Amino acid sequence: MSKARLEDHYLKVVRPELQKKFGYKNIMQVPRLEKIVVNMGVKEATTDSKAVEQAAEELMTITGQKPLITKAAKSISGFKLRQGMPIGCKVVLRRKMMYEFLDRLVNIAFPRERDFKGLNPKQFDGKGNFALGLKEHIVFPEIDYDKISTIRGMGIVIVTTAQKNEESKALLEAFDIPFIS
């Protein structure tokens, strides 16, 4: 099985650079990508039961992996939401699928995003993980604009093994993720 382009880039270029920059003695100390979690909330799921299935189908088209349908943890009467009701879907990408998704996100989706100037570096969680949101899922070329009924946003969390935000930011910048300076 061949490696994804970005995985190969990580092993040959990024890992040695980070090891030198932060002075790690062992290559296992060098931060790496652990997983990418992509989720879609479907607000119209309370009135339209097919909306979650359609969102899951679109998420599967984007990521290439079957999504898990997420259900409401508790009832909220103001949102007409009952406990156990399907309200969204999510996918956890690892290994080759993760690197391929990140490649398409950076090189295809970000340039197609309207008014995109870069990502805010303050979106790190303090433990080296980075969260971002896309307003429209149609920035991925796999989605046929004519066949969708609703434009949905999506949340993307990039989980790394880095201990500090500084290390994680250096790792993500090495993958050409554009940050606002």
Secondary structure, 3 states (H helix, E strand, C coil): CCCCHHHHHHHHHHHHHHHHHHCCCCHHHCCCEEEEEEEEECHHHHCCCHHHHHHHHHHHHHHCCCCEEEECCCCEHHHCECCCCEEEEEEEECHHHHHHHHHHHHHHHHHHCCCCCCECHHHECCCCCEEEEECCHHHCCCCCHHHCCCCCCEEEEEEECCCCHHHHHHHHHHCCCCECC
